[in-house]
Amino acid sequence: MDIRAVGQPITASQRRSYSQTPDSGFYQTFQSAFAAAGGRVEGTASGASAAGPTSAEALEAILGRTHVELSALRGVDSDSQARYAQVLDEAYGSGAMGNARQFLGSLSAEELEAVRRNHCLADPIDVGAISEEGARNLLLPEGYGVDMNRDGFEEVGAALVAHFPPREAPAAVREAWFQTTASMEDGDVLTYSLMMHGAVHGLRIDGQNVPTAYKADDIDSYRRLVSDFLSALEAHRGQISSAQYERDKDFFTRLSGFLQA
């Protein structure tokens, strides 16, 4: 039986939209997995075959299930993933995460292209135009990220990414969210994620977040937020369609129940 930690995603869809901060053992674990894979990752990049676990299994052991799943959805081939894994191993082994921009600036065009492809960026990476946070997140596989300025957004290269629940949310809040959204369509989850994220972190105007009354690390704040959404829904019931009303009512009522559990 698969034992899932409280506050961890339930479904593959949830896993692919969730981001966590690397813990103290992340980099050593990555390097150990890379070393254990040996030539299988290098063999993937060169097209050679190897005995033992398949290259796909080796890449998942190194980069993680989330990264490999998203790569499959985006059409990122195993050669590019293997090249990216080699870049990360070099970064972690040399202590480059302390100055990620400098490390990215030392990469070849081929290596930078592998980084770009693995993070599904539209434009070539301009190292001089990105922040240290943006650079550091390029050197983390999908499913991991850092929010160095704690504004509720992750800079990934020049891109700005939002996730919900936020990394500082209590485990009980994350669990309530995952239970509520487990059987929902991806589009609906995205809609409510953006609503909740905007309410907690505020709208972003001219690069700055507008302050809100809700705290990202306080479960009572989330309970109050959901209650406020339900109150607003009743107050504006006559201004929205009955289908929208029923959909929002069902969602926030279920989320409220899980938050109170």
C-alpha positions, 0 to 999 in steps of 0.5 A: 500500500502506498503511504501518503504523507499528510499534506502531500498531493493525492493525484498525478495532476496535483503533483504536477502543479505542486512545488516544494522547497528543497530540504537540507538533504535534497542536493546530496540525495540528487547527487547520490541518485545520479552517481548510482545511475552511472552510465545509464543517464550518459547512455541516454544522452548518447543513444546507447543502451545499458543493462539494469534499470531503463533510462526512464527509471534512472531519470525518474530516480534522479529528477523525480516523478514530477519532472519526468511526467511533465517532460512527457506531457511537454514532449521533452525527450530523454536525451534533453532530460539526461543533459539537464541532469548532468548540468544539475549534478555539476551545479550541486557538486560545485556549490554553484547554487550560491551563485546560480546566475554565475553558473548559468553564465558558464554553460555552453549554448547546448547546456542552456538549451537543455535547461530551457527545454526542461523548464518549457521556456518560450525564449532563449535564456538571457542570463544577464536579464534574470534574477538570482531567484530566477536562475536558482529555480532553473537549476531545480527540477520540476516539483521544487522551487525557491521563493527567495523574496517571499512574495508568493511567486517563483521566478523561473528564468524570466517567467513568473509562476504561482502555486497553491497551496503556498509552501508555508501553508500548514500541512492541514491546509494543504491536506484540505486542498488536496482532498477537496480538489482530488476529483476535480477537472484540471481547469476548475482546479486552476481557476480556484487556485488562482482565486485563492492565491490572489486572495492570500498573496494579493494582486501583483501590480508593477512588480509589487504585491498588494497587501491582503488581510490573510496570512499564508501560514495560519490555518485560521486565516484560510478558514476566514478566507473561505468563509468570506468567499461564501459570504460574498457568493451569497451577496452577489448571487443575483449577479452570477449564473445559477450554474456558477453559484452552485459550482462555487458553493459546492467547492467552498463548502467542501473546502470549508469542511476539510479545513474544519476537520 
